[in-house]
Amino acid sequence: MEKPMAIVFKSNTGYTKKYAELLAEQTGLPVYSLEQSDTLSEQTPIIYLGWLMAGVVQGYKKAVKRFRVCAVCGVGMGATGSQIEDVRKNNNIGAEVPVYTLQGGFDLNRLHGVYKFMMQVMKKTAGRALAEKQDRTPEEDVMLKLLMEGGDCVSSDNLAEVVTWYEQQA
Ligand SMILES: Cc1cc2nc3c(=O)[nH]c(=O)nc-3n(C[C@H](O)[C@H](O)[C@H](O)COP(=O)(O)O)c2cc1C
């Protein structure tokens, strides 16, 4: 697979944007939001980052129509490195394309409309279930705290695997 020449992302509340910018710093690649990526030539090889909604990498379908997507990063509330096979399946990402998941953040105040409503429900249902769970894993503790209090888990350390993969591309 050829070496990516740009980073393209779609973010709703800013966490995916933060990862895309950190990745740009670490790789030296230019970074574009999907909305502003019209200036990039069609079939440019890219790394795509999109926020996760119900397991779907937002904007990926559009990105794959226009660019050569060399790697996909889904940014969600789950732990970095979790849900990878689900994300690959839900989004029909071929086995030759590496998939990474990165833990983003959650801020109910940055959400609007139906997204806000969905997460209010999620907070009540999944939040309550997690709160009542006796033997929570450390990852579940983080998730519970995120859901209840909101928070930002974006860190450049979470990008280590993506950066290593990028550096290995010819
Ligand atoms: C409606 C909705 C559905 C979501 N579904 C998932 C999901 O399936 N898996 C996950 O890990 N995170 C999920 N999240 C959490 C977001 O992906 C997470 O907050 C992410 O950091 C948002 O990135 P952004 O700030 O770039 O928009 C969901 C959030 C919303 C609002």
PDBQT file of the ligand as one rigid body, heavy atoms in Angstrom, charges set to zero:
ROOT
HETATM    1  C1  LIG A 201     -25.350   9.547  18.952  1.00  0.00    +0.000 C 
HETATM    2  C2  LIG A 201     -24.012   9.069  19.375  1.00  0.00    +0.000 A 
HETATM    3  C3  LIG A 201     -23.627   7.741  19.185  1.00  0.00    +0.000 A 
HETATM    4  C4  LIG A 201     -22.368   7.286  19.591  1.00  0.00    +0.000 A 
HETATM    5  N1  LIG A 201     -22.004   5.987  19.362  1.00  0.00    +0.000 NA
HETATM    6  C5  LIG A 201     -20.761   5.551  19.755  1.00  0.00    +0.000 A 
HETATM    7  C6  LIG A 201     -20.336   4.208  19.486  1.00  0.00    +0.000 A 
HETATM    8  O1  LIG A 201     -21.032   3.419  18.861  1.00  0.00    +0.000 OA
HETATM    9  N2  LIG A 201     -19.117   3.824  19.948  1.00  0.00    +0.000 N 
HETATM   10  C7  LIG A 201     -18.289   4.673  20.625  1.00  0.00    +0.000 A 
HETATM   11  O2  LIG A 201     -17.195   4.267  21.030  1.00  0.00    +0.000 OA
HETATM   12  N3  LIG A 201     -18.650   5.976  20.842  1.00  0.00    +0.000 NA
HETATM   13  C8  LIG A 201     -19.857   6.424  20.428  1.00  0.00    +0.000 A 
HETATM   14  N4  LIG A 201     -20.233   7.733  20.645  1.00  0.00    +0.000 N 
HETATM   15  C9  LIG A 201     -19.285   8.642  21.292  1.00  0.00    +0.000 C 
HETATM   16  C10 LIG A 201     -18.540   9.525  20.303  1.00  0.00    +0.000 C 
HETATM   17  O3  LIG A 201     -18.025   8.780  19.240  1.00  0.00    +0.000 OA
HETATM   18  C11 LIG A 201     -17.396  10.243  21.055  1.00  0.00    +0.000 C 
HETATM   19  O4  LIG A 201     -17.977  11.159  21.931  1.00  0.00    +0.000 OA
HETATM   20  C12 LIG A 201     -16.390  10.918  20.128  1.00  0.00    +0.000 C 
HETATM   21  O5  LIG A 201     -15.290  11.341  20.890  1.00  0.00    +0.000 OA
HETATM   22  C13 LIG A 201     -16.981  12.088  19.380  1.00  0.00    +0.000 C 
HETATM   23  O6  LIG A 201     -15.995  12.631  18.535  1.00  0.00    +0.000 OA
HETATM   24  P1  LIG A 201     -16.095  14.116  17.975  1.00  0.00    +0.000 P 
HETATM   25  O7  LIG A 201     -15.857  15.049  19.148  1.00  0.00    +0.000 OA
HETATM   26  O8  LIG A 201     -15.022  14.224  16.977  1.00  0.00    +0.000 OA
HETATM   27  O9  LIG A 201     -17.447  14.313  17.415  1.00  0.00    +0.000 OA
HETATM   28  C14 LIG A 201     -21.468   8.198  20.233  1.00  0.00    +0.000 A 
HETATM   29  C15 LIG A 201     -21.853   9.532  20.414  1.00  0.00    +0.000 A 
HETATM   30  C16 LIG A 201     -23.096   9.979  19.986  1.00  0.00    +0.000 A 
HETATM   31  C17 LIG A 201     -23.445  11.424  20.165  1.00  0.00    +0.000 C 
ENDROOT
TORSDOF 0
